[in-house]
Amino acid sequence: MSDALLPYAVGAAKRARRVAVRMRRRVERLHTAPAFGGGIPPRPALRPLHLSVLGGRTLNVAVFAPPSAEVAAARLELARGGRVFRLPLELEPQPDGTLLLTATTALRFAGPPGAAETAGSAAGAGPGPGLGLFAGLWRVTTVLTAPGGQETRTGVAAVALPAGDGPVAPVSPDPAGGAHFRLMRSVDGFAVLKVRAPAHQAELDTFALRWDRITVRGRVVARQAPTAAYTAQAVRRGSGATVRAPLEWDGDAFAFDLPLAGMVSGRKASRWDIQLQQGRTGLKIGRRLTDLRRRDQVIRTSFRIIALEDGSLLRVHAYITSAGALAVSCVGLEDAPGGAEERV
């Protein structure tokens, strides 16, 4: 390397280090919660062998009991704002003499405080299985009961921050309800569970490619109005032109056929975003309640030649964008030969 270029190389290396430090601190802030005042005495936290929320809604806990402690029973507690949910921990002696405390339970979003939930229940008192939690930070605590009945309360040490860049994300939303349950690290080293309410969105379930139509099926998550207030429409990129389609409802689930006849402008290709409109809010229909990182690369779709009722042909491509939204590109083709519409 030329001596004249050396200062530039050194400067580039320093800038790269600064960027790496900023990114590391940003990731730490995303996964770090404030310290909780009181409630847990300053004693070593229990070391987890495994601590995760799998599938967006299943809490899995496996922690080691203190080597010198005699444990007759144990439980896990999730506490926030005077609410405490208690979950029994199974005692599993290990071949090396250690004692492993384990539990698995489903999680569900229970709405704001004041919903029909009972503090202190073992599995939530509201409808549905599992612990019903409202939004906020929940302290994770273990309570060990000695043979004589004495109880020892302590926290659970936080696990390492998620790492890696595989095909799936380490944290994903609840695919059924849309809420987010994320294990985080408090600044004092304890594990906490952050619960975030589901967002108002239109979740894509399937879209069926047929020879004469494309049928979209999905559901509205955290619906904020009666179903009659929603309309399905295709919005053309660039011009903002819209074409509406009639909706069919089954509870919060909807289905409609894309209005392909109104989405064609001759042989000029056009791209459309598919969404639900509710008042002034446009909800892009997409696949968001998933752990896939690159949905546009994983969910692959083919081009399809579609014949409309008038016999005209379209070349249509319905696909998932990098943001997970449903989009459609289409272009008109040569008219079908006589009788082609009857043969399709």
Salt bridges, closest charged atoms under 4 A:
GLU77 OE2 - ARG75 NE 2.82
GLU77 OE2 - ARG86 NE 3.26
GLU77 OE1 - ARG153 NH1 2.49
GLU117 OE2 - ARG108 NH1 3.33
GLU151 OE2 - ARG75 NH1 3.19
ASP165 OD1 - ARG293 NH1 3.75
ASP165 OD2 - ARG294 NH2 3.05
ASP174 OD1 - ARG57 NH1 3.75
ASP205 OD1 - ARG219 NE 3.68
ASP212 OD2 - ARG213 NH2 3.05
ASP252 OD1 - ARG223 NE 2.54
ASP257 OD2 - ARG213 NH1 3.89
ASP273 OD1 - ARG237 NH2 3.05
GLU334 OE1 - ARG267 NH2 3.03
